[in-house]
Amino acid sequence: MSASTPNQPVIPVLNRKESSLNANAVPYVQISVPKQEYLPGDPCFPTSATENMVLRLTTSIVSIVTRSSLPPLDVVKFSGDPCEYLRFKAHFHEMVDSQNISEVQKMSRLLQFLDGQAKCALAGFEGVPGSLSKAFKMLEQHFGQPHVVVKGCVEALVEGANISSSDRQGLRESADRSGTLYET
């Protein structure tokens, strides 16, 4: 805790804590804001705007600390396989769309995350106003509609590789892939 004196703002204290339940758990951040009494007319008297700002700042700090302790996500390039569309869309949202960057930068990143048919489908969108939403509408129409995803997954199951009954590794991989496709 930090002590504060009159006419000075209260500063939140960040403490890294270890989980007592799991020794391998990533440390978490605990925030404590000391309670301070204010008199009306005091220049440091908190207003709802001040309290909201402090809350937003502490939330941002927690987010930054949390993100800095996580390993970076791998970029998953999407080439147009409908079975991979939902995974790609979730990764893109987490890595790019949720970030506080301009739409132009998000569109540039989207094009970097595409290959093959998907990249060809969006080739003319760079620099077009409102291009990000238009690009995702086109990706959704071409690769993300439920019937397209189901058809692609069924074809992937039916047209899978031939595996001999003695190939345990191949059978395991095929079973895992089938389970993933079924869940998609």
Backbone as a ProteinNet text record, in pm:
[ID]
protein_1_A
[PRIMARY]
MSASTPNQPVIPVLNRKESSLNANAVPYVQISVPKQEYLPGDPCFPTSATENMVLRLTTSIVSIVTRSSLPPLDVVKFSGDPCEYLRFKAHFHEMVDSQNISEVQKMSRLLQFLDGQAKCALAGFEGVPGSLSKAFKMLEQHFGQPHVVVKGCVEALVEGANISSSDRQGLRESADRSGTLYET
[TERTIARY]
84.4	0	88.6	37.8	112.7	33.7	104.2	38.7	25.1	-80.7	-97.3	-119.2	-84	-101.3	-208.2	-267.3	-369.8	-316.1	-405.2	-375.9	-284.8	-267.2	-190.8	-282.1	-275.3	-362.1	-325.2	-425.6	-404	-354	-245.4	-185	-208.7	-268.4	-289.4	-156.3	-156.3	-36.4	-57.5	36	29.6	120.5	68.4	147.9	136.4	249.6	247.6	230.8	137.2	108.3	127.2	175	187.7	64.6	16.2	-98.1	-53.5	-128.6	-92.5	-147.3	-238.4	-298.9	-216.8	-151.1	-78.8	58.5	162.8	298.6	340.4	279.3	316.6	233.7	140	53.1	131.8	88.4	148.7	107.5	200.4	162.5	53.4	-33.4	-136.8	-111.5	-182.6	-163	-281.5	-252.1	-355.6	-340.8	-450.7	-446.4	-516.6	-451.1	-516.4	-503.8	-614.5	-616	-645	-550.8	-573.2	-694.2	-769.3	-886	-838.5	-889.5	-851	-976.3	-981.1	-1093	-1064.5	-1164.1	-1151.8	-1258.5	-1226.2	-1322.7	-1373.3	-1504.8	-1555.4	-1473.8	-1446.1	-1364.9	-1217.6	-1176.7	-1038.5	-1010.1	-898.9	-871.1	-855.7	-828.7	-813.7	-942.7	-1052.6	-1180	-1219.8	-1239.1	-1266.6	-1405.4	-1411.8	-1539.5	-1563.9	-1684	-1711.2	-1621.2	-1589.5	-1499.9	-1360.3	-1313.9	-1182.1	-1180.1	-1284.5	-1291.4	-1296.5	-1371.6	-1376.5	-1239.8	-1170.4	-1038.5	-941.2	-944	-856.6	-890.5	-1018.4	-1059.9	-1011	-1025.7	-978.4	-827	-755.9	-609.8	-565.3	-626.9	-587	-622.8	-736.2	-773.2	-671.3	-628.1	-527	-394.9	-356.2	-230.8	-237.3	-348.8	-364.8	-357.9	-422	-419.8	-277.9	-203.5	-66.1	21.7	8.8	89.5	54.8	-74.5	-117.5	-65	-79.7	-33.8	116.9	189.3	334.6	385.1	303.8	347.8	305.1	222.9	179.4	272.3	294.6	375	296.7	366.1	295	222.2	108.8	33.6	100.4	89.5	141.2	42.5	96.7	12.4	-36.6	-167.7	-226.9	-271	-204.1	-240.7	-360.7	-453.7	-575	-565.9	-577	-562.4	-694.7	-802.7	-931.9	-997.1	-937	-995.7	-1110.5	-1236.1	-1350.1	-1340	-1273.1	-1257.7	-1173.7	-1090.7	-1002.1	-1054.8	-1167.7	-1215.6	-1247.1	-1318.5	-1357.7	-1234.8	-1138.5	-1015.5	-939.8	-928.8	-861.6	-931.6	-1062.5	-1139	-1116.8	-1116.2	-1093.5	-951.6	-852.7	-713.2	-696.4	-755.9	-743	-805.6	-921.6	-986.2	-897.3	-842.2	-759.5	-630.1	-567.2	-435.8	-441.1	-545.6	-546.2	-671.8	-787.5	-911.4	-939.7	-897.7	-922.1	-819.5	-718.7	-614	-659.2	-601.5	-635.2	-545.9	-572.7	-498.8	-600.8	-556.5	-648.4	-701.4	-812.4	-870	-775.2	-700.7	-603.2	-496.3	-447.7	-347.7	-407.4	-531.9	-597.7	-613.7	-648.6	-664.2	-530.3	-423.6	-290.8	-253.4	-283.6	-255.6	-339.8	-465.6	-552	-489.7	-446.1	-385.8	-258	-184.3	-64	-99.2	-219.3	-261.7	-328.5	-332.4	-400.8	-302.9	-343.1	-270.4	-372.4	-324	-404.9	-533.3	-642.1	-773	-821.3	-800.1	-847.8	-778.4	-649.9	-575.8	-619	-638.7	-684.6	-822.3	-910.5	-1045.8	-1045	-945.4	-942.5	-836.8	-775.7	-663.4	-695.7	-814.7	-847.8	-900.9	-905.8	-965.9	-873.1	-743.7	-652.1	-670.6	-686.6	-703.4	-845.9	-939.9	-1080	-1145.4	-1218.2	-1284.7	-1381.2	-1376.7	-1462.2	-1421.2	-1296.2	-1251.8	-1250	-1223.1	-1213.3	-1347.1	-1453.8	-1584.9	-1626.5	-1596.4	-1628.3	-1547.6	-1421.8	-1336	-1388.2	-1426.8	-1478.3	-1612.7	-1694.1	-1820.3	-1790.9	-1691.2	-1656.9	-1597.8	-1509.1	-1453.8	-1565.3	-1657.9	-1770.5	-1854.7	-1882.2	-1961.6	-1891	-1761.2	-1687.4	-1650.2	-1609.8	-1550.1	-1614.8	-1700.2	-1748.8	-1895.8	-1969.7	-2110.7	-2121.6	-2217.6	-2227.1	-2227.8	-2303.1	-2308.4	-2174.6	-2099.2	-1967.7	-1868.6	-1875.1	-1785.7	-1815.3	-1943.9	-1981.1	-1938	-1963.5	-1924.5	-1773.1	-1696	-1550	-1501.3	-1562	-1520.7	-1556.3	-1673.9	-1714.6	-1621.6	-1590.2	-1497.8	-1359.9	-1314.2	-1184	-1184.5	-1296.8	-1307.3	-1311.6	-1392.1	-1410.9	-1286.6	-1222.6	-1107.3	-975	-979	-857.3	-760.1	-640.4	-535	-568.9	-518.6	-533.7	-433.6	-484.5	-400.3	-414.4	-301.2	-307.1	-340.7	-397.1	-438	-318.4	-199.1	-80.7	-11.1	-58.1	1.4	-65.3	-13.3	-74.9	-68.8	43.2	58	-40.3	-49.9	-142.8	-287.5	-322.2	-458.2	-488	-390.3	-409.4	-431.6	-347.7	-361.4	-494.8	-536.4	-664.9	-780.9	-773.7	-879.2	-884.1	-768.1	-764	-821.8	-781.9	-831.8	-982.1	-1031	-1175.2	-1250.5	-1198.2	-1261.1	-1266.3	-1158.4	-1153.5	-1252.6	-1257.2	-1350.5	-1494.9	-1520.7	-1656.1	-1698.7	-1607.5	-1638.8	-1655.1	-1590.9	-1601.7	-1741.4
-117.9	0	123.7	228.2	352.8	453	525.4	627.9	752.2	828.4	952.1	1065.1	1181.4	1298.8	1385.4	1476.8	1563.3	1636.5	1662.2	1732.5	1654.1	1526	1441.7	1327.4	1288.7	1181.5	1047.1	960.5	825.1	742.7	671.4	593	446.2	373.6	230	156.6	48.8	-31.9	-165.6	-204.3	-332	-430.5	-545.6	-649.2	-777.9	-836.9	-966.6	-1072.7	-1161.7	-1267.2	-1402.6	-1497.4	-1634.6	-1710.8	-1800	-1881.9	-1986.7	-2001.2	-2102.5	-2239.3	-2243.3	-2369.7	-2444.5	-2371.5	-2433.7	-2367.7	-2442.1	-2387.3	-2346.4	-2405.2	-2373.7	-2260	-2206.3	-2101	-1972.1	-1895.3	-1766	-1670.5	-1589.6	-1494.2	-1400	-1359.3	-1265.4	-1132.2	-1031.7	-898.1	-863.2	-814.8	-769.7	-619.2	-548.1	-403.5	-362.3	-278.5	-223.5	-72.5	-5.1	139.6	182.8	253	296	387.9	374.8	458.7	589.3	700	828.6	912.6	984.8	1073.6	1210.1	1266.9	1398.6	1490.3	1617.4	1718.5	1788.4	1821.2	1896.3	2023.4	2056.3	2172.8	2139.6	2021.3	1975.6	1958.1	2011.4	1997.4	1852.3	1762	1620.6	1542.4	1613	1545.8	1469.5	1336	1257.9	1286.2	1294.9	1307.4	1175.9	1158.3	1033.4	1022	1135.8	1132.2	1087.6	1137.4	1098.4	950.7	905	764.1	674.9	716.1	639	634.8	747.5	751.9	659.6	663.5	576.1	430.1	398	260.8	216.8	303.6	269.5	251.1	338	326.5	197.5	163	39.6	-81.8	-77	-187.1	-199.4	-87.5	-89.1	-144.7	-106.4	-155.5	-306	-354.7	-499.6	-570.5	-515	-574.9	-579.9	-472.1	-467.5	-568.9	-575.8	-670.2	-813	-840.8	-975.4	-1013.3	-923.5	-952.6	-968.9	-892.3	-901.5	-1033.1	-1099.5	-1225.9	-1346.3	-1324.5	-1434.4	-1448	-1570.5	-1585.9	-1533.3	-1485.6	-1432.7	-1543.8	-1508.3	-1604	-1620.9	-1741.3	-1765.1	-1709.6	-1652.8	-1604.5	-1726.1	-1736	-1844.9	-1787.2	-1828.1	-1779.6	-1859.2	-1787.7	-1849.5	-1851.7	-1972	-1986	-2010.5	-2021.8	-2042.5	-2174.6	-2253.2	-2379.1	-2348	-2377.6	-2345.8	-2409.2	-2522.6	-2588.8	-2504.6	-2417.6	-2335.1	-2193.4	-2159.2	-2021.2	-1972.3	-2049.4	-2005.2	-1984.9	-2073.9	-2059.7	-1934.2	-1913.3	-1793.7	-1667.4	-1664.2	-1546.1	-1514.5	-1617.6	-1597.8	-1547.4	-1604.7	-1560.2	-1416.2	-1383.4	-1247	-1147.8	-1181.5	-1091	-1070.6	-1178.5	-1169.6	-1093	-1117.6	-1058.8	-918.4	-887.1	-761.2	-678.5	-736.5	-659.5	-599	-663.7	-612.1	-505.9	-483.3	-385.9	-244.7	-147.5	-7.8	48.2	3.6	52.2	92.7	167	218.1	104.3	133.6	34.1	3.2	102.6	82.3	-17.8	-3	-96.9	-236.5	-244.7	-374.9	-442.4	-363.9	-420.3	-470.3	-395.4	-440.1	-571.3	-581.1	-705.1	-819.7	-791.3	-896.8	-953.2	-866.5	-914.3	-994	-959.5	-1035.7	-1174.9	-1191	-1318.6	-1409.6	-1368.1	-1446.2	-1503.6	-1614.8	-1680.7	-1734.1	-1777.8	-1851	-1782.4	-1861.7	-1813	-1694.8	-1700.7	-1594.7	-1462.6	-1466.6	-1344.3	-1289.6	-1378.7	-1335.7	-1270	-1323.1	-1269.6	-1126.3	-1090.1	-957.6	-864.7	-903.3	-827.2	-680.3	-647.6	-509.2	-424.9	-478.9	-405.8	-307.8	-320.7	-233.8	-89.1	-0.6	141.6	184.9	93.9	126.9	164.1	278.5	314.8	204.9	172.8	67.4	-71.6	-85.1	-210.8	-328.8	-304.8	-416.3	-488	-413.8	-479.1	-543.7	-478.3	-536.2	-664.1	-662.2	-779.9	-897.6	-872.1	-981.7	-1032.5	-944.3	-990.6	-1085.8	-1049.5	-1134.8	-1267.9	-1263.4	-1388.3	-1476.3	-1415.1	-1489.9	-1553.5	-1478.7	-1531.9	-1647.4	-1632.1	-1734.3	-1856.6	-1834.4	-1943.4	-1971.3	-1881.4	-1895.1	-1928.1	-1940.9	-1975.9	-2119.1	-2145.4	-2278.7	-2394	-2381.2	-2492.8	-2512.3	-2404.4	-2414.9	-2482	-2444.2	-2502.8	-2651.6	-2687.3	-2828.8	-2909.6	-2856.8	-2928.7	-2950.3	-2846.7	-2858.8	-2960.4	-2962.9	-3058.3	-3201.9	-3221	-3355.8	-3404.7	-3317.9	-3356.4	-3391.6	-3316.6	-3345.5	-3481.2	-3517	-3648.1	-3760.8	-3742.6	-3848.1	-3866.8	-3756.6	-3763.7	-3770.5	-3814.3	-3823.2	-3924.5	-3923.4	-4013.2	-4158.8	-4250	-4392.8	-4430.2	-4494.5	-4530.6	-4680.1	-4747.1	-4890.4	-4912.4	-5026.9	-5056.1	-5069.9	-5088.5	-5102	-4966.8	-4862	-4729.4	-4656.3	-4682.8	-4624.8	-4471.7	-4416.2	-4269.8	-4208.3	-4267.8	-4217.8	-4228.3	-4339.2	-4355.7	-4251.3	-4225.6	-4125.2	-3987.4	-3951.2	-3820.5	-3808.5	-3915.9	-3915.7	-3901.5	-3970.3	-3961	-3819.1	-3763.1	-3626.6	-3527.5	-3540.1	-3449.7	-3466.8	-3590.7	-3615.4	-3549.8	-3560.7	-3497.9	-3346.3	-3289.1	-3143.6	-3100.7	-3172.7	-3139.7	-3155.4	-3256.5	-3278.3	-3159.8	-3109.5	-2996.2	-2866.9	-2857.3	-2736.3	-2726.1
0	0	0	-59.5	-54.5	26.9	106.2	185.5	100.3	124.2	50.1	148.6	106.3	189.6	127.2	204.6	146.4	24.4	-70.1	-195.6	-289	-264.2	-356.1	-400.7	-526.7	-574.4	-511.8	-503	-454.3	-570.8	-553.2	-660.3	-633.5	-729.9	-711	-699.2	-624.4	-604.5	-674.6	-760.3	-830	-759	-722.7	-657.4	-737.8	-774.9	-842.6	-736.4	-757	-660.6	-727.4	-652	-698.3	-652.4	-733.9	-696	-596.1	-488.9	-389.7	-428.3	-526.5	-567	-671.2	-758.9	-868.7	-880.2	-851	-853.5	-993.9	-1098.2	-1235.5	-1294.4	-1218.4	-1269.8	-1290.8	-1389.9	-1418.1	-1306	-1255.3	-1150.8	-1200.7	-1111.6	-1148.7	-1079.6	-1123.7	-1069.6	-981.8	-861.6	-771	-756.5	-770	-759.7	-631	-556.2	-438.3	-442.6	-420.1	-418.9	-276.3	-213.7	-76	-66.7	38.7	63.5	125.3	77.3	130.1	149.8	258.6	286.6	225	160.8	99.2	157.7	160.9	201.5	77.1	73.6	-42.8	-61.4	-185.3	-215.3	-228.5	-183	-196	-345	-397.4	-541.2	-585.8	-492	-527.1	-503.5	-468	-443.2	-568.9	-557.3	-678.5	-734.4	-862.3	-931.5	-1003.3	-1053.5	-1125.2	-1247.6	-1311	-1427.6	-1385.3	-1271.1	-1220.9	-1185.6	-1117.2	-1079.3	-1202.9	-1305.7	-1430.8	-1498	-1496.1	-1558	-1484.4	-1350.9	-1272.6	-1300.2	-1307.5	-1336.1	-1473.9	-1575.4	-1710.2	-1712.7	-1641.7	-1637.7	-1569.8	-1457.2	-1389.3	-1473.4	-1542.4	-1631.8	-1744.7	-1799.3	-1905.8	-1855.1	-1735.4	-1678.2	-1659.1	-1606.1	-1587.8	-1722.2	-1822.8	-1956.6	-2012.6	-1996.4	-2046.3	-1973.9	-1842.2	-1764.6	-1803.8	-1820	-1857.5	-1995.1	-2091.6	-2227.7	-2234.5	-2153.7	-2159.6	-2101.5	-2019.9	-1960.9	-2044.6	-2147.7	-2233	-2353.4	-2399.4	-2521.5	-2641.2	-2745.2	-2861.9	-2936.2	-2996.2	-3075.9	-3211.8	-3266.5	-3400.5	-3502.4	-3609.1	-3717.8	-3795.8	-3809.3	-3885.4	-4019.1	-4125.3	-4258.7	-4308.5	-4367.6	-4419.8	-4571.9	-4629.6	-4774.1	-4845.6	-4770.4	-4833.4	-4797.2	-4708.3	-4664.5	-4568.4	-4607.3	-4521.2	-4382.4	-4370.6	-4240.4	-4144.7	-4196.9	-4115.1	-4094.9	-4157.5	-4154.6	-4012.8	-3935.4	-3800.8	-3711.2	-3721.9	-3643.7	-3685.6	-3816.7	-3867.3	-3818	-3827.3	-3787.1	-3638.4	-3554.1	-3410.2	-3384.2	-3452	-3434.3	-3480.7	-3593.6	-3645.1	-3548	-3496.5	-3400.5	-3277.7	-3225.1	-3104.5	-3128.9	-3242.8	-3268	-3327.9	-3405.7	-3479.5	-3452.5	-3475.4	-3472.3	-3335.1	-3228.3	-3093.5	-3052.3	-3135.4	-3103.1	-3139.7	-3074	-3097.4	-3208.7	-3331.8	-3448.5	-3554.2	-3653.1	-3755.5	-3843.6	-3911.5	-4002.3	-4118	-4161.3	-4269.9	-4225.7	-4101.2	-4049.9	-4034.2	-3988	-3972.8	-4108.9	-4210.8	-4345.2	-4398.3	-4373.3	-4415.8	-4347.7	-4218.2	-4144.9	-4199.3	-4229.6	-4284.8	-4411.8	-4500.1	-4625.5	-4599.9	-4493.7	-4458.4	-4406.7	-4352.5	-4294.6	-4396.9	-4523.4	-4626.6	-4727.5	-4786.7	-4895.7	-4995.7	-5108.8	-5205.6	-5245.9	-5250.3	-5294.4	-5211.6	-5082	-4993.9	-5025.9	-5050.1	-5082.3	-5217.8	-5314.4	-5446.9	-5439.3	-5354.6	-5341.6	-5289	-5208.1	-5145.8	-5203.2	-5313.1	-5367.8	-5393.1	-5434.9	-5469.5	-5354.9	-5234.1	-5122.7	-5051.9	-5068.6	-4994.8	-5039.5	-4942.7	-4971	-4998.7	-5001.9	-5025.8	-4892.3	-4886.5	-4760.4	-4715	-4586.7	-4532.5	-4577.3	-4620.9	-4681.4	-4584.5	-4457.1	-4362.8	-4350	-4329.4	-4316.7	-4448.8	-4559.6	-4691	-4714.4	-4674.6	-4692.6	-4610.8	-4485.6	-4403.8	-4453.4	-4510.4	-4570.6	-4686.8	-4767.4	-4881.2	-4833.7	-4734.5	-4681.3	-4625.2	-4553.6	-4496.3	-4606.9	-4714.2	-4824.9	-4896	-4917.9	-4992.3	-4908.3	-4782.8	-4705.9	-4571.1	-4521.1	-4384.7	-4366.9	-4475.1	-4459.7	-4409.5	-4320.5	-4258.4	-4359.4	-4467.3	-4563.1	-4634.4	-4653.2	-4716.9	-4621.7	-4493.5	-4393.2	-4376.9	-4367.2	-4350.5	-4471.8	-4590.2	-4712.4	-4716.2	-4682.6	-4682.8	-4581.1	-4462.4	-4359.5	-4398.2	-4454.6	-4497.8	-4607.8	-4703.5	-4811.2	-4754.6	-4656.6	-4596.6	-4526.9	-4465.1	-4400.4	-4502.8	-4606.1	-4706.7	-4792.1	-4826.7	-4916.1	-4840.5	-4716.7	-4636.4	-4693	-4640.9	-4687.2	-4653.2	-4736	-4707.2	-4597.9	-4493.1	-4379.2	-4355.6	-4343	-4315.3	-4168.3	-4136.3	-3999	-3904.3	-3957.9	-3873	-3848	-3912.3	-3896.9	-3779.8	-3658.8	-3537.8	-3538.4	-3577.2	-3580.6	-3680.1	-3798.2	-3899.4	-3854	-3786.5	-3734.7	-3627.4	-3539.9	-3433.8	-3494.1	-3591.8	-3656.4	-3729.1	-3794.8	-3865.2	-3766.2	-3654.1	-3552.7	-3493.6	-3467.2	-3413.8	-3514.1	-3638.1	-3743.7	-3760.8	-3755.4	-3767.9	-3654	-3532.1	-3416.8	-3430.4	-3478.8	-3498	-3604.7	-3715.6	-3822	-3775.8	-3694.9	-3643.4	-3557	-3473.2	-3385.1	-3462	-3578.7	-3659.3	-3714.8
[MASK]
++++++++++++++++++++++++++++++++++++++++++++++++++++++++++++++++++++++++++++++++++++++++++++++++++++++++++++++++++++++++++++++++++++++++++++++++++++++++++++++++++++++++++++++++++++++++

